[in-house]
Amino acid sequence: MRKSVAGPPLVVLSAISFGFLPTFAAYAYDSGLTVFTLLFLRFSIAALLFFGYLAARRRLRLPGGRELASLAVLGGVLYTLQSVTFFSAVRYISPALAVLLLYLFPALVMLLSVVLDRERLSGRRVTAMVVAFAGMGLVLGVPGGAPDVLGVVLAVSAALCYSVYIVFGNRLSSSVSPVATSGYISLFAAVATGLTGAATGTLRFDFAPSGWLPVLGLAVVSTVVAIGAFFAGMSLIGPTSASILSMFEPVVSIVAAWLLLDSPMTVPQLVGGAVVLAGAVLAVTAGRAAPVATAPEPAPQPVS
C-alpha cells in the first residue's frame, strides 16, 4: 500500500480510538477512579503493551541519549501537561468550549510546521481547517455566556502543549519507530502522572472492581491503538494533515456517547459531522497537492 494511501486511514483510526476516551473516562469516574489514578493506569498498561510487543518481536532497544531525552520531554512534560491542563479546564468551563479551544492545535501545528520545518502553507489546507473547525462547532455547540478566564487559559495551554508535542514528535519519527515512540511516551507519562498523583494525594486504588473494564478500554483502545496509529500515520502524511484529520475525534465522541451513554444527538450535530468529514477530505487532497518545500534528507534507520 502506498504511503499516501496508508497515512490517512491510520490517523482516522487514531481519531476514532481517541474518540472513545470520554466514554471510557465517564465509566471509570463512576467507579471511583480519580483523574491521576486513571491517567497513571492508562499510561502504565499502555507502556507494558507497547514494550511487550517490541520484546516479542525482538525489537526492544534503548534509544540514544538525545532521542531518550526528547521522548522524556514529549511524554513526561508535554503530553502530561496537555492532559492535566485539559482535564483542569473542564472544571472551569464547559466541556464543549474546552474541546473547541483544544482543537486550536491543528492551526498551531500548521504555523509551527511552516516556521520550523518550512512546510508549504496552501489555501486548500487553510480551507480544510476552517471547514473542519466550523463542523466541529456544530457538533459540540457553541456555548453561551462569559467563560471563566482561567478555564480558557488552561484549554489554550493544552492546545499549545499538544501542538508542540505533535511537531517535535514528528521529528523523532525518522529515528525512532512509531511503536517505540509510543511506548516511551506512555512510560514517561505514567511516571509523571504517578509522581504528581502521589504528591497531591490523589493516586488511590480503592475504586470499584468494575472500574478495571473502562481502564483497560482506555489503555488499549484510546492509548495503544490511538497513539500508535497517530504516530504511524503522521510519519507518512506529516503533522499538519494529521492534525486536521484528528478533528474527526469529537464527532466520534458524540456518537459514542449517544450509543453507550444515552446522550442525545441533534440534527446540527449530524450536519456538523458531515462538515468535519468534508474538511478531512479536503485535508487529504491538500496534503497530496502541497508537499514540503524542500526535500528531506534520507532518514536514518529507525530504532524499534
C-alpha positions in Angstrom: 0.0 0.0 0.0 1.4 3.4 -1.0 2.3 5.8 1.8 -0.2 8.4 0.6 -3.0 5.8 0.9 -1.9 4.3 4.2 -1.4 7.5 6.2 -4.9 9.0 6.3 -6.7 5.7 7.4 -4.2 5.3 10.2 -4.8 8.9 11.5 -8.6 8.3 11.2 -8.3 5.1 13.2 -6.4 7.1 15.8 -9.2 9.7 15.9 -11.8 7.0 16.3 -9.9 5.4 19.1 -9.3 8.7 20.9 -13.0 9.5 20.4 -14.0 6.8 22.8 -11.8 8.3 25.6 -14.6 10.5 27.2 -16.9 7.5 27.3 -14.3 5.2 28.9 -13.4 8.1 31.4 -17.1 8.6 32.3 -17.4 4.9 33.2 -14.1 5.0 35.1 -15.1 8.0 37.2 -18.4 6.4 38.0 -16.4 3.5 39.5 -14.5 5.9 41.8 -11.2 6.5 39.9 -9.5 9.9 40.3 -8.0 11.7 37.3 -4.4 10.9 38.2 -5.2 7.3 39.1 -6.9 6.9 35.7 -4.1 8.5 33.8 -1.4 6.5 35.7 -3.1 3.2 35.0 -3.8 4.2 31.4 -0.2 5.0 30.6 1.3 2.2 32.7 -0.8 -0.5 30.9 -0.1 1.0 27.5 3.7 1.1 28.1 3.6 -2.6 29.1 1.7 -3.5 26.0 4.0 -1.4 23.7 7.2 -2.8 25.2 5.7 -6.3 25.3 5.1 -6.2 21.6 8.6 -4.9 20.9 10.1 -7.6 23.1 8.1 -10.3 21.5 9.3 -9.1 18.1 12.9 -8.9 19.5 13.0 -5.2 18.6 13.2 -3.7 22.0 16.2 -1.4 22.1 17.2 1.6 24.1 17.3 4.8 22.0 20.3 7.1 22.0 20.7 9.7 24.7 19.3 12.6 22.6 16.3 10.6 21.5 15.6 9.3 25.0 15.7 12.9 26.4 13.3 14.0 23.7 10.9 11.2 24.5 11.1 12.1 28.2 10.1 15.7 27.3 7.3 14.5 25.0 5.8 12.1 27.4 6.8 13.3 30.9 6.3 17.0 30.2 4.3 17.9 27.0 1.7 15.1 26.9 1.3 15.1 30.7 0.8 18.9 30.7 -1.7 18.6 27.9 -3.7 16.0 29.8 -3.6 17.8 33.1 -4.4 21.3 31.7 -7.3 20.0 29.6 -8.9 18.0 32.5 -8.4 21.0 34.7 -10.0 23.4 32.1 -13.2 21.3 32.2 -13.6 22.2 35.9 -14.0 25.9 35.0 -15.6 25.9 31.5 -18.0 23.6 29.7 -16.5 20.5 28.0 -17.7 21.7 24.6 -15.8 25.0 24.9 -12.8 23.2 26.3 -12.7 20.9 23.3 -13.2 23.7 20.8 -10.3 25.6 22.3 -8.2 22.4 22.5 -8.8 22.0 18.7 -7.0 25.2 18.0 -4.0 22.8 17.9 -4.2 22.0 14.2 -3.8 25.7 13.4 -0.9 25.9 15.8 0.7 22.8 14.3 0.4 24.3 10.8 2.1 27.5 11.9 4.9 25.7 13.8 5.4 23.4 10.8 5.7 26.4 8.4 8.1 28.2 10.7 10.2 25.3 11.9 10.0 22.7 9.1 9.4 25.1 6.2 6.2 23.2 5.3 4.4 24.9 2.4 1.2 26.6 3.5 -1.6 26.1 0.9 -5.0 27.7 0.6 -6.7 24.3 0.5 -5.2 23.3 3.8 -6.3 26.5 5.5 -9.8 26.0 4.0 -9.8 22.4 5.2 -9.0 23.5 8.7 -11.7 26.2 8.7 -14.3 23.8 7.4 -13.4 21.1 9.9 -13.4 23.6 12.8 -16.8 25.0 11.7 -18.2 21.5 11.6 -16.8 20.7 15.0 -18.6 23.8 16.3 -21.9 22.4 15.1 -21.1 19.0 16.6 -20.2 20.4 20.0 -22.5 23.5 20.1 -21.1 27.0 20.8 -21.5 27.7 24.5 -23.1 31.0 25.5 -22.3 33.3 28.4 -19.0 34.7 29.5 -16.5 31.9 30.0 -14.2 31.7 33.0 -10.8 33.2 32.1 -8.8 30.6 33.9 -10.6 27.8 32.1 -9.9 29.4 28.8 -6.2 29.9 29.6 -5.9 26.2 30.6 -7.7 25.0 27.5 -5.5 27.1 25.2 -2.4 25.9 27.1 -3.5 22.4 26.4 -3.7 23.2 22.7 -0.3 24.8 22.7 1.3 21.8 24.6 -0.3 19.3 22.2 0.8 21.2 19.1 4.4 21.3 20.3 4.2 17.6 21.2 3.0 16.8 17.7 5.6 18.8 15.8 8.5 17.5 17.8 7.1 14.0 17.9 7.1 14.1 14.1 10.8 14.9 14.1 11.5 11.8 16.1 9.7 9.6 13.6 12.8 9.5 11.3 15.0 7.9 14.0 12.6 6.1 16.4 9.8 3.8 15.2 6.2 4.7 16.0 5.7 1.8 18.4 8.9 2.6 20.3 8.0 6.3 20.4 4.5 5.5 21.7 6.0 3.1 24.3 8.4 5.6 25.8 5.9 8.4 25.7 3.5 6.2 27.6 6.2 5.2 30.1 7.3 8.8 30.9 3.7 10.0 31.1 3.0 7.1 33.6 5.9 8.2 35.7 4.9 11.9 35.6 1.2 11.3 36.4 2.1 8.7 39.1 4.5 11.1 40.9 2.1 14.0 40.6 -0.8 11.9 41.9 1.2 10.6 44.8 2.4 14.1 45.7 -1.1 15.5 45.7 -2.6 12.5 47.5 -4.9 11.7 44.5 -3.3 8.5 43.5 -5.7 6.0 45.1 -6.6 2.4 44.1 -9.7 1.9 46.3 -12.1 2.1 43.3 -14.7 -0.5 42.5 -13.6 -3.6 40.6 -15.9 -2.6 37.7 -13.5 0.3 37.0 -11.0 -2.0 35.5 -13.0 -2.6 32.4 -13.0 1.1 31.3 -9.4 1.4 32.4 -8.4 -1.4 30.0 -10.6 0.1 27.3 -8.9 3.4 27.8 -5.4 1.9 27.8 -5.8 -0.5 24.8 -8.2 1.4 22.5 -7.7 5.1 23.4 -3.9 4.9 24.1 -2.2 1.9 22.4 -4.2 2.0 19.2 -4.8 5.7 19.3 -1.2 6.9 19.9 0.4 4.2 17.9 -1.8 4.8 14.8 -1.4 8.5 15.1 2.5 8.4 15.0 2.4 5.8 12.2 0.1 7.9 10.1 1.8 11.2 10.9 5.1 9.8 9.8 3.5 9.2 6.3 1.4 12.3 5.8 3.0 15.0 8.0 1.9 16.8 11.2 -0.5 19.3 9.5 -2.6 16.9 7.6 -2.6 14.5 10.6 -3.8 17.3 12.9 -6.7 18.3 10.6 -7.8 14.7 10.2 -7.7 14.4 14.1 -10.6 16.8 14.2 -12.9 13.9 13.4 -12.3 12.8 17.0 -15.1 14.9 18.7 -17.6 13.5 16.1 -16.7 10.0 17.3 -17.0 11.1 20.9 -20.6 12.4 20.3 -21.6 9.2 18.6 -20.0 7.0 21.3 -21.8 9.0 24.0 -25.1 8.6 22.1 -24.7 4.9 21.7 -23.2 4.0 25.1 -24.2 6.8 27.5 -27.7 7.6 26.1 -26.7 11.1 25.3 -29.0 13.0 22.9 -27.9 13.6 19.3 -29.3 16.5 17.3 -29.6 17.4 13.6 -27.0 20.1 13.8 -24.6 17.5 15.3 -25.2 15.2 12.3 -24.7 18.1 9.9 -21.6 19.1 11.7 -20.2 15.6 11.4 -20.7 15.7 7.7 -18.9 19.1 7.5 -16.0 17.7 9.6 -15.8 14.8 7.2 -15.7 17.2 4.2 -12.9 19.1 5.9 -11.0 15.8 6.4 -11.3 15.0 2.7 -10.0 18.5 1.8 -7.1 18.0 4.1 -6.1 14.7 2.5 -6.3 16.1 -1.0 -4.5 19.3 0.0 -1.8 17.2 1.6 -1.1 15.4 -1.6 -1.1 18.6 -3.6 1.2 20.5 -1.2 4.5 18.8 -0.4 7.1 20.1 1.9 9.0 23.0 0.3 12.4 21.2 0.5 13.2 17.6 0.0 14.1 15.9 3.3 17.4 14.2 3.9 17.5 10.4 3.9 16.2 9.2 7.2 18.4 7.0 9.4 17.4 3.5 10.3 14.5 3.7 12.9 15.2 2.4 16.4 12.5 -0.2 17.1 
